[in-house]
Amino acid sequence: MAVASQSVPGALRAPDLRRVPLTRERFHARLLPRWVVPVWMAACDATALVGAVLVVGAGNVVAEGYLPLALLCLAVSGAYRRRMSLRALDLTPWIVTRLAVPLLVLAPIALLVGTAGPLLATAIVAVVLVVPARILSFGLLRHARRRGRLLEPAVILGAGEVGAELGRDFLEYPEYGVVPVGFLDCVDGNLPAPLLGDVDRLDELLEEHRDIRRVIVAFGPARESELVSVLRTAVMHDVDVSVIPRFFDNGVVSEGPDTDDVRGIPLYRVRQSALRKPAWALKRFVDVAVSATVLVLTSPVMLVCAIAVRCSSPGPVLFRQRRIGQDGREIEVPKFRSLRVNHESETQWSVDDDPRVTSIGRFMRRTSIDELPQLWSVLKGDMSLVGPRPERPLFVRRFSADVWGYGDRHRVPVGLTGWAQVHGLRGDTSIEERARFDNQYIEHWSLWRDLIVLVRTLAEVVRGARRR
């Protein structure tokens, strides 16, 4: 389905970045704040849910409680993300299952107080009203896009056949809401938008042109290892990243809020980075609250440990070591000294049967008590409760050169404990596996996962204290 550039309406042609810089003025008629579409969809759903409560649940506290729970469930499961394909009927089964969750949550209370009937009726009417409301809201959004509103500039990585076809589809069908401003690849071809350079220019391009709102990864000659590194940088920017999955034409693609379909070409939405401001602010708040509380509660334990270390062997109570933190910055990590004083700590790899370990040091290591002073680093902001464990500069340089993806671990603050450590990767274990687990944690971060890591770490500490 090749579309000649003459057949594309002038208002929808891709801007030529080789001639005119991409600026907000060029898209002033199309760019609106990012929150407009999500707020619009949420408002339509809220109106439908209010209608359901007024029809059958007014005056019933349990039935009225269904409304905020339903909105919360839809929001946290991604119902209000900006989508390219707006087909409400395709999402109906998914929406219905999300609207059933608050019903299940409130059902025990409703049975207890004898209001199960109004609650069930409210949920049924909610489905009957929310689905048409979503159809209406999607229809209005498609109409706005066709008129040149709510369009999002995008860069396509991959100038092959699939990428070129996707770019032409975006231009011919503006209801998807995407305007391709150019391609990044090492080869040129019959493209509907200019070739802007190789894929390694993506970070530079996103820094120069802040109005680019989407990055789409299509097939191309670039090696997958190169694309992984580029994408890990891209998700740190305030853009939505989507990927065309391999073998998509063999029926291996699932549907849901994280999948868009553009003229038969599926695109998976890549999870946002944990370092985006709202997520990071929440994670930092938890770090400060928990570290301050634990420091107060464990202060007697740390006092006993300090006395024991002082009596165990000559030397300072605390051992301070230079480690590499977020973005490659050097930080100082304090620990209770568990070794006899030596000058090899910066260059010698630690092993379980290190003869330099003192008797009290062996116990502290087994129970992880020696790492309690690092809570001060968490409180200061040098570290986080959960994240990749920091390493010494010498080993960071060595592993970054030899282990694929090791340097990508430093995208986030280092942690007191981490996803790799709760999977047994501590001490003298595989660095390749650590890098894989750490990067997997970063790309799938959530507060729930942090809680899992902390609970499993605590369980390991308890098991260590019981071992003789």
Secondary structure, 3 states (H helix, E strand, C coil): CCCCHHHCCHHHCCCCCCCCCCCHHHHCCCCCCCCHHHHHHHHHHHHHHHHHHHHHHCCCHHHHHHHHHHHHHHHHCCCCCCCCCCCHHHHHHHHHHHHHHHHHHHHHHHHHHCCHHHHHHHHHHHHHHHHHHHHHHHHHHHHHHHCCCCCEEEEEECCCHHHHHHHHHHHHCHHHCEEEEEEECCCCCCCCCCECCCHHHHHHHHHHCCCCCEEEECCCCCCHHHHHHHHHHHCCCCCEEEECCCCHHHCCCCCCCCEEEECCEEEEECCCCCCCHHHHHHHHHHHHHHHHHHHHHCHHHHHHHHHHHHHHCCCCCEEEEEEECHHHCEEEEEEECCECCCCCCCCCCCCCCCCCECHHHHHHHHHCHHHCCHHHHHHHCCCEEECCCCECHHHHHHHHHHCCCCHHHHHCCCEEECCCHHHCCCCCCCHHHHHHHHHHHHHCCCHHHHHHHHHHHHHHHHHHHHCC
